Amino acid sequence: MNKPTLIIANKNYSSWSLRPYMAMAQFGIPFDEKLIPFGEPEFGKAVRRHSKAGLVPVLKHKGLVIWDSLAIMEYLAETWPKKQMWPKNKAASAIARAISAEMHSGFKALRGVCPMNLRRSPKPITVNDALLKDVARFEYIVAECRKDYSTGGPFLIGKFSLADAMFTPLVTRLETYAFTVKPTTLAYMNAIIKTTAFQSWKAAALKEKWIVPEDEVD
Ligand SMILES: N[C@@H](CCC(=O)N[C@@H](CS)C(=O)NCC(=O)O)C(=O)O
């Protein structure tokens, strides 16, 4: 099987790029990586050479171009079914998909006010109601998932799944902006942070030299 290529932006800042990287790295899918740095004048043009949507991530595989993180997740799950990237159990899989879709379209306050920036030293910011509502919703999701699915492992549905890949950037935001969270949430965050996939992404992010204004990243 030809190796797919994942097109991403800076590992320090690109939260959407991190999601499919987490999935592919954590599930052991070999892939090539092409990084197009944000903030360079040619960014948009360089991305549009691969996908007319002009956004990263983009996955290229066997002549197909798949843009959008959630569509990439579905493609990976269908192409490598033996990896069981969504939970096998139908009810668990439905929950994993629902929370992944909610992540994809929601948590706007956290995404807007707390951009992913892995090089930023953890420090709190002034919070507002919208931010606290997003954090509370995430904590509720973690608590419910852990209550129902804690037997298979430390992740949302027990074993690592695509839902965890979707939530990884949010976990980094809570850490970077030093939110106070409940022990169950913290335990989940630590499980994500300890994954080999996240550790390898972060090590590369810390070596990057690009500095991009935070209002230009998502
Ligand atoms: N819904 C898209 C969002 C992708 C997205 O917003 N990507 C950002 C980088 S993390 C981007 O390419 N921004 C460049 C721009 O807005 O020009 C997904 O799920 O992949």
PDBQT file of the ligand as one rigid body, heavy atoms in Angstrom, charges set to zero:
ROOT
HETATM    1  N1  LIG A 301     -12.422  22.370   9.375  1.00  0.00    +0.000 N 
HETATM    2  C1  LIG A 301     -11.039  22.297   8.959  1.00  0.00    +0.000 C 
HETATM    3  C2  LIG A 301     -10.276  23.461   9.555  1.00  0.00    +0.000 C 
HETATM    4  C3  LIG A 301      -8.884  23.577   8.989  1.00  0.00    +0.000 C 
HETATM    5  C4  LIG A 301      -8.185  24.867   9.380  1.00  0.00    +0.000 C 
HETATM    6  O1  LIG A 301      -8.817  25.866   9.776  1.00  0.00    +0.000 OA
HETATM    7  N2  LIG A 301      -6.849  24.883   9.244  1.00  0.00    +0.000 N 
HETATM    8  C5  LIG A 301      -6.038  26.037   9.555  1.00  0.00    +0.000 C 
HETATM    9  C6  LIG A 301      -4.732  25.617  10.221  1.00  0.00    +0.000 C 
HETATM   10  S1  LIG A 301      -4.823  24.804  11.735  1.00  0.00    +0.000 SA
HETATM   11  C7  LIG A 301      -5.556  26.705   8.287  1.00  0.00    +0.000 C 
HETATM   12  O2  LIG A 301      -5.218  26.041   7.325  1.00  0.00    +0.000 OA
HETATM   13  N3  LIG A 301      -5.504  28.038   8.290  1.00  0.00    +0.000 N 
HETATM   14  C8  LIG A 301      -4.962  28.783   7.220  1.00  0.00    +0.000 C 
HETATM   15  C9  LIG A 301      -5.808  29.904   6.753  1.00  0.00    +0.000 C 
HETATM   16  O3  LIG A 301      -6.869  30.153   7.369  1.00  0.00    +0.000 OA
HETATM   17  O4  LIG A 301      -5.415  30.535   5.770  1.00  0.00    +0.000 OA
HETATM   18  C10 LIG A 301     -10.488  20.923   9.386  1.00  0.00    +0.000 C 
HETATM   19  O5  LIG A 301     -11.147  20.255  10.200  1.00  0.00    +0.000 OA
HETATM   20  O6  LIG A 301      -9.473  20.464   8.858  1.00  0.00    +0.000 OA
ENDROOT
TORSDOF 0
